[in-house]
Amino acid sequence: MVGVVKFRKFRVQLLLMFVLAAVTALQCAISLADTRDQAKRIHDRITGVPPDPVTLNEMQFELDRAVPDAVAAAYIAMDKNTPHNGFYNVTLKNFAAPWTNRDQSIFVALNDYIATFIGMVRDNKDIRGILSADILYTADASAGVSAYSNSNNTHYQQLEDRSIDLKLTLTERAQSAITGLPASATAGLTTTRAAAKAFFIDGTNRAMFRFTLLNQLCRDMEAVQDTTRAADRIRQDVSRSPGGDSRIFLNNCIACHSGMDPLAQSFAFYDFVHDVDGDPTGIQGTLQYNLPGDTDPFTNSRVVKKVRHNESNFPFGFVTPDDQWDNYWRQGKNASLGWDTALQGTGNGAKSMGQELANSQAFAQCQVEKVFRNVCLRDVADSADRARVTSMVSSFQSNNYNLKQVFAESAAYCMGN
């Protein structure tokens, strides 16, 4: 009986030895395959398609260096000229598309907003310019598409329909030279036709501010509510006693409007003009900006009617006289958004207000978190992720707000070990 027990123990030990040997061999095989798998994962996450063998070899070479350079491998994936490189035509297009519509859908046509964002990333531009720069990207003449129009999206629709490589064809131009806006009235993506069609159409122009805050600072209005700010700039259209109850205004309405209305005043001269009956969604609509000397017949000033409508809701409310904005959120709970102390927190027009938002710490943090989520296919989840995002925010700012660097660093972090 003792001999049988010893034999069984020997068999178990022998089996364990075989298992350990197999595991060791598998680990060695995995180790040998790691850098190639990691290179492929970087490419897949950044471009959305598998790499060709030449590109994969180049990326693996960077990972096999004595000091591996995953960021360099990611740059190869982004900038390699291959027929299947989807970073510009697919990844960046889908990344920016939700910012161009109120439903936040990716299923929208290429437009001047998206194309300009793609061009700025491609050219390593300071991405803060998306809220203030006099910039617009259109296709060069070799693309053979219709010219840019202030009243339709044909130019960009044709680029998409013909699957033209955006990396090779997009050309930087001055927005003021193309659209006719004064350079001082341009504000990056905010004053593109696509943004105007989505957020300046009808309404009160508060939508442009709300969606800019949501898309570029990752904060919706609920997150920035503050009932301690002064209500002196809240417009006439906001009732002070909704439903006959002033407590609703004091405890709810004031929380958003006290900060939003003074900032949204920067859009006082803008409108999106369209045929309300024949073209209700503004397919053929045009961005309008009132120049000095232009007079709106309703306001008898440069201020557009929509900013002063429903004045009878509360006649003693603020009457918008111009486009001077003030940031009441520099004090109170929203000081935590990290406003730039080198700026004044006040100014005139969309351009300077865009600079106020884009120079906040919240803007930088938001851009990094959006890229992290897009590349890693998940939200920031633990202390390691948070530490990495903090590091990437610092890198983003020290690299002149180059968003391509953030894509590369995110891909390197999420390539797997």
Secondary structure, DSSP 8 states (H G I E B T S, - for coil): -HHHHHHHHHHHHHHHHHHHHHHHHHHHHHHHHHHHHHHHHHHHHHHSS---HHHHHHHHHHHTSSS--HHHHHHHHHH---TT--IIIIIIHHHHGGGGSTT--S-----HHHHHHHHHHHTT-BGGGGGT---EEEE-GGG------TT--HHHHHHHHTT--HHHHEEEE-HHHHH---GGG--GGGGSHHHHHHHTBSS-SHHHHHHHHHHHHS--GGGG--TTS--TT-BTTS-SSGGG-HHHIIIIIHHHHHHHHHHHGGGTTEEEE--TTT-TT-TT-EEEE--TT--BTTTTBSS-GGGT-SGGG-TTSB---SSEEE-GGGSSGGGGGT--TTS-SEEEHHHHHHHHHHTSHHHHHHHHHHHHHHHHSS---SHHHHHHHHHHHHHHHHTTTBHHHHHHHHHHHTS--
